[in-house]
């Protein structure tokens, strides 16, 4: 476990609300994305993830995390989702027993941090590409030449027959718009 995580866990155990809020902001989106794959409903997924954090705060003094905070939170979300799905069995059935077993196996496979990161990053990259396509045409063109084609400001200016300053301005405006978009996605 990293020293930063250990420090956060200890602060949460001591009742530090700022540390708890930091952990919430850090992991909420990822856990919500994860829970939605199970329950296939935004409202239920949000409730389940909020339950995980509520429970974390409630049991904070007895908190025992062996490997990683992220792993603990994802395992908790996994368990909450499965319990919810099992409780729904008598109502509207969300999944068959076979599908639940497959989901449990998928979770074990996804428990590897690199794969979870890839799923989250793939979704974020897709949303970013969509947002880039919404930029004004010239801004979009210059941004793509800069970030995707890795051209310098000077190369872009020469290629498009505009000044270096204009290129810099378009890149600045694109980055500013994308920063607002990312902050909105991550609830920052």
C-alpha positions as CSV (number, residue, x, y, z in Angstrom):
1,X,0.0,0.0,0.0
2,X,1.3,3.5,-0.8
3,X,2.1,5.9,1.9
4,X,-0.5,8.4,0.7
5,X,-3.2,5.8,0.9
6,X,-2.1,4.7,4.4
7,X,-2.2,8.4,5.5
8,X,-5.7,8.8,4.1
9,X,-7.0,5.7,5.8
10,X,-5.5,6.8,9.1
11,X,-7.0,10.3,8.8
12,X,-10.4,8.8,8.0
13,X,-10.1,6.5,11.0
14,X,-9.5,9.6,13.1
15,X,-12.7,11.2,11.7
16,X,-11.0,13.6,9.3
17,X,-13.9,14.7,7.1
18,X,-11.6,16.4,4.6
19,X,-9.7,13.2,4.0
20,X,-13.0,11.3,3.6
21,X,-14.3,14.0,1.1
22,X,-11.0,13.7,-0.9
23,X,-11.5,9.9,-1.1
24,X,-15.1,10.3,-2.2
25,X,-14.1,12.8,-4.9
26,X,-11.2,10.6,-6.0
27,X,-13.2,7.3,-6.4
28,X,-16.9,8.1,-6.7
29,X,-16.9,8.4,-10.5
30,X,-15.0,5.2,-11.0
31,X,-17.2,3.3,-8.6
32,X,-20.3,4.6,-10.2
33,X,-19.1,3.5,-13.6
34,X,-18.4,0.1,-12.1
35,X,-21.8,-0.2,-10.4
36,X,-23.7,0.8,-13.5
37,X,-22.3,-2.3,-15.2
38,X,-23.9,-4.5,-12.6
39,X,-27.3,-2.9,-11.9
40,X,-27.8,-1.2,-15.3
41,X,-29.7,1.7,-13.7
42,X,-28.2,5.1,-12.8
43,X,-30.3,5.7,-9.8
44,X,-29.7,2.3,-8.1
45,X,-26.0,2.5,-9.0
46,X,-25.7,5.9,-7.4
47,X,-27.5,4.8,-4.3
48,X,-25.3,1.7,-4.0
49,X,-22.1,3.7,-4.3
50,X,-23.3,6.2,-1.8
51,X,-24.1,3.3,0.6
52,X,-20.5,2.1,0.2
53,X,-19.2,5.6,1.3
54,X,-21.8,5.8,4.1
55,X,-20.7,2.5,5.4
56,X,-17.0,3.4,5.1
57,X,-17.7,6.5,7.3
58,X,-19.8,4.5,9.7
59,X,-17.1,1.8,10.3
60,X,-14.1,4.1,9.9
61,X,-12.7,3.4,13.4
62,X,-12.6,-0.4,12.7
63,X,-11.3,0.0,9.2
64,X,-8.9,-2.7,8.2
65,X,-7.5,-2.4,4.6
66,X,-4.8,-4.8,3.7
67,X,-3.9,-4.1,0.0
68,X,-5.3,-0.8,-1.3
69,X,-8.0,1.7,-0.6
70,X,-9.3,1.5,-4.2
71,X,-9.4,-2.3,-4.1
72,X,-11.4,-2.2,-0.8
73,X,-13.9,0.3,-2.2
74,X,-14.4,-1.6,-5.5
75,X,-14.8,-4.8,-3.5
76,X,-17.4,-3.1,-1.3
77,X,-19.2,-1.8,-4.4
78,X,-19.1,-5.2,-5.9
79,X,-20.6,-6.8,-2.8
80,X,-23.3,-4.1,-2.5
81,X,-24.3,-4.6,-6.1
82,X,-24.5,-8.4,-5.8
83,X,-26.6,-8.1,-2.6
84,X,-28.9,-5.7,-4.3
85,X,-29.3,-7.9,-7.4
86,X,-30.0,-10.9,-5.2
87,X,-32.6,-9.0,-3.3
88,X,-34.3,-8.1,-6.6
89,X,-34.6,-11.8,-7.5
90,X,-38.1,-12.0,-6.0
91,X,-39.2,-8.7,-7.7
92,X,-38.2,-7.9,-11.2
93,X,-35.3,-10.2,-12.1
94,X,-32.3,-8.2,-13.3
95,X,-30.0,-11.2,-13.9
96,X,-30.3,-15.0,-13.9
97,X,-28.1,-17.0,-11.6
98,X,-25.8,-17.8,-14.5
99,X,-25.5,-14.1,-15.3
100,X,-24.6,-13.3,-11.6
101,X,-21.9,-16.0,-11.7
102,X,-20.5,-14.5,-14.9
103,X,-20.6,-11.0,-13.3
104,X,-18.7,-12.4,-10.3
105,X,-16.1,-13.9,-12.5
106,X,-15.9,-10.7,-14.5
107,X,-15.3,-8.8,-11.3
108,X,-12.4,-11.1,-10.3
109,X,-10.9,-10.6,-13.7
110,X,-11.5,-6.8,-13.5
111,X,-10.0,-6.7,-10.1
112,X,-6.7,-6.3,-11.8
113,X,-6.1,-2.5,-11.5
114,X,-4.7,-2.1,-15.0
115,X,-7.9,-3.4,-16.6
116,X,-10.2,-1.2,-14.4
117,X,-8.1,1.8,-15.3
118,X,-8.3,0.9,-19.0
119,X,-12.1,0.7,-18.9
120,X,-12.4,4.0,-17.1
121,X,-9.8,5.7,-19.3
122,X,-11.3,4.3,-22.5
123,X,-14.7,5.8,-21.6
124,X,-13.1,9.1,-20.7
125,X,-11.1,9.2,-23.9
126,X,-14.3,8.5,-25.9
127,X,-16.0,11.4,-24.2
128,X,-13.1,13.7,-24.8
129,X,-13.1,12.8,-28.5
130,X,-16.8,13.7,-28.6
131,X,-16.1,17.0,-26.9
132,X,-13.2,17.8,-29.3
133,X,-15.6,17.3,-32.2
134,X,-17.9,19.9,-30.7
135,X,-15.2,22.6,-30.7
136,X,-15.4,25.3,-33.5
137,X,-14.0,24.0,-36.8
138,X,-10.7,26.0,-36.8
139,X,-10.1,25.3,-33.1
140,X,-10.8,21.6,-33.6
141,X,-8.4,21.4,-36.6
142,X,-5.6,23.2,-34.7
143,X,-6.1,21.2,-31.6
144,X,-6.0,17.9,-33.5
145,X,-2.8,19.0,-35.4
146,X,-1.2,19.9,-32.1
147,X,-2.3,17.0,-29.9
148,X,-2.9,14.1,-32.3
149,X,-0.4,14.8,-35.0
150,X,2.1,16.3,-32.6
151,X,2.9,19.3,-34.8
152,X,4.6,22.4,-33.2
153,X,2.9,25.8,-33.1
154,X,5.2,27.0,-35.9
155,X,4.5,23.9,-38.1
156,X,0.7,24.4,-37.7
157,X,1.0,28.1,-38.4
158,X,2.9,27.4,-41.6
159,X,0.6,24.6,-42.7
160,X,-2.6,26.7,-42.2
161,X,-1.1,30.1,-43.2
162,X,-1.8,31.8,-39.9
163,X,0.3,33.4,-37.2
164,X,1.9,31.5,-34.4
165,X,-0.1,33.7,-31.9
166,X,-3.4,32.6,-33.6
167,X,-2.4,29.0,-33.2
168,X,-1.5,29.5,-29.6
169,X,-4.8,31.2,-28.9
170,X,-6.8,28.4,-30.5
171,X,-5.0,25.8,-28.5
172,X,-5.5,27.8,-25.3
173,X,-9.2,28.1,-25.9
174,X,-9.6,24.4,-26.8
175,X,-7.7,23.3,-23.7
176,X,-9.8,25.7,-21.6
177,X,-13.0,24.2,-22.9
178,X,-11.8,20.7,-22.4
179,X,-10.7,21.4,-18.9
180,X,-14.2,22.7,-18.1
181,X,-15.6,19.5,-19.6
182,X,-13.3,17.2,-17.7
183,X,-14.0,19.0,-14.4
184,X,-17.7,18.6,-15.0
185,X,-17.3,14.8,-15.7
186,X,-15.1,14.3,-12.6
187,X,-17.3,16.6,-10.5
188,X,-14.4,18.8,-9.5
